[in-house]
């Protein structure tokens, strides 16, 4: 028995039961149920699963950050021009005459 069947197995009768999906978001319920199908041939392939999940999630937002935070990052992306480099000459201390 695979892990999937073990998840659904009723300890007393040994028959397959229904999974408890009470906490599953309603938009994902069809996808999860398709993945949990005891018949392996009826489960979606990886490509089908990605298509279903992309359809359930909808279009990706432009930024995952709240607008106020994204605006603050935009302020930090503008760097000031670098200052002109100055050559610093090291002066050795004078030796004392003996």
C-alpha positions as CSV (number, residue, x, y, z in Angstrom):
1,X,0.0,0.0,0.0
2,X,1.3,3.5,-0.9
3,X,1.2,6.5,1.4
4,X,-2.0,7.8,-0.3
5,X,-4.0,4.7,0.5
6,X,-2.6,4.7,4.1
7,X,-3.9,8.2,4.6
8,X,-7.5,7.2,3.8
9,X,-7.5,3.7,5.4
10,X,-10.0,3.2,8.2
11,X,-8.2,1.5,11.0
12,X,-11.2,-0.8,12.0
13,X,-12.7,-1.8,8.7
14,X,-9.6,-1.5,6.4
15,X,-11.6,0.3,3.8
16,X,-10.7,3.6,2.1
17,X,-12.5,6.6,3.6
18,X,-13.0,10.3,2.6
19,X,-10.2,12.8,3.5
20,X,-11.0,15.6,5.9
21,X,-10.6,18.8,3.8
22,X,-12.4,21.1,6.1
23,X,-9.5,23.7,6.2
24,X,-8.9,23.6,2.4
25,X,-9.6,26.9,0.6
26,X,-12.6,26.5,-1.7
27,X,-10.8,27.6,-4.8
28,X,-8.2,24.8,-4.2
29,X,-10.6,22.0,-3.3
30,X,-11.1,20.6,-6.9
31,X,-7.3,20.6,-7.4
32,X,-6.7,18.8,-4.0
33,X,-9.4,16.3,-4.6
34,X,-8.0,15.5,-8.1
35,X,-4.6,14.9,-6.6
36,X,-6.0,12.7,-3.8
37,X,-7.8,10.4,-6.2
38,X,-7.1,6.8,-5.1
39,X,-6.9,5.7,-8.8
40,X,-3.5,6.8,-10.0
41,X,-4.5,7.0,-13.7
42,X,-7.1,9.7,-12.8
43,X,-4.7,12.0,-10.9
44,X,-3.4,15.0,-12.8
45,X,0.0,15.1,-14.3
46,X,2.5,17.7,-13.2
47,X,1.7,19.8,-16.3
48,X,-2.0,19.6,-15.6
49,X,-1.5,20.4,-11.9
50,X,0.6,23.5,-12.8
51,X,-2.2,24.6,-15.2
52,X,-4.9,24.1,-12.6
53,X,-2.9,25.9,-9.8
54,X,-2.1,28.8,-12.1
55,X,-5.8,29.1,-13.0
56,X,-6.8,28.9,-9.3
57,X,-4.2,31.5,-8.3
58,X,-5.0,34.0,-11.0
59,X,-2.6,36.5,-12.5
60,X,0.6,37.3,-10.6
61,X,0.6,40.7,-8.9
62,X,3.1,43.2,-10.1
63,X,4.7,43.3,-6.7
64,X,4.0,41.2,-3.6
65,X,4.9,44.2,-1.4
66,X,2.3,46.7,-0.2
67,X,2.4,49.9,-2.3
68,X,3.8,52.0,0.6
69,X,6.7,49.6,1.1
70,X,7.4,49.3,-2.6
71,X,7.6,53.1,-2.8
72,X,10.2,53.3,0.0
73,X,12.4,50.8,-1.9
74,X,12.2,52.9,-5.0
75,X,13.7,55.8,-3.0
76,X,16.7,53.6,-2.1
77,X,17.3,52.4,-5.6
78,X,18.5,55.9,-6.7
79,X,22.1,56.1,-5.6
80,X,24.0,59.4,-5.3
81,X,26.9,60.0,-7.7
82,X,30.2,58.9,-6.2
83,X,32.5,61.6,-4.9
84,X,35.7,62.3,-6.8
85,X,38.5,60.2,-5.5
86,X,41.4,62.0,-3.8
87,X,44.8,60.7,-3.6
88,X,46.0,60.9,0.0
89,X,49.7,61.1,0.5
90,X,51.1,59.4,3.5
91,X,53.7,61.5,5.4
92,X,56.4,59.7,7.2
93,X,57.4,61.2,10.5
94,X,60.8,63.0,10.4
95,X,63.7,61.3,12.0
96,X,65.3,63.1,14.9
97,X,68.9,64.0,14.5
98,X,71.2,62.2,17.0
